[in-house]
């Protein structure tokens, strides 16, 4: 019995309505009505998990997201995360998190994963960690390539959040399931998944309302925006990680 997820979803729907968000959801029919699946999602904003989960509702599925363990220790968020059966990820003990996700998949759950691991500062797809594919292989379930465009305008890294009434369009596409045979080449499947999601994202960007002025900061440099290039974003991330390590060891 689900006691926590339904009321949280009700609150989320109310917030989305208050914000005036305009959802364009395509491919919801690709979410299996029963059985396990890995929902692989691109990551451009802090609200991505809520939007991806929302897109699975037409299939009457609740997505169990993999999230960093620190969230589960929060006084308010922690009980909610556990109540919704999300999966904590301890980067220092990845094997345990992997097993928990595989067990959930084998039990018939849809597990949400961000293959890029962290938010993309360039708003382009970064390289994917292979854990997403290996997880699907271990559980014997398909992968759902899921792309979101527009969420970075609500709340993303290093830019002030805009959680009020904005009426932003949020585009979500769930592609056809990608099979991940147990004995398949994980790297080849990972490359295929990445290519499919890049194509989906570009298609979404091609029909998204034109961004101008200050909103160009939410647009990739490739499209004439002022967001960092992938190379600049990688350099910033490397600098941030080094600074964090220095503070921790200093």
Secondary structure as UniProt FT lines:
FT   HELIX           5..19
FT   STRAND          22..26
FT   HELIX           28..30
FT   STRAND          37..41
FT   TURN            46..47
FT   HELIX           48..55
FT   HELIX           57..59
FT   STRAND          63..68
FT   HELIX           69..72
FT   TURN            75..76
FT   HELIX           77..83
FT   TURN            84..85
FT   STRAND          87..89
FT   TURN            91..92
FT   HELIX           94..106
FT   TURN            107..108
FT   STRAND          110..113
FT   TURN            115..116
FT   TURN            121..122
FT   HELIX           131..139
FT   STRAND          142..149
FT   HELIX           151..153
FT   TURN            157..158
FT   STRAND          169..174
FT   TURN            182..183
FT   HELIX           186..207
FT   HELIX           213..218
FT   HELIX           221..223
FT   HELIX           230..249
//
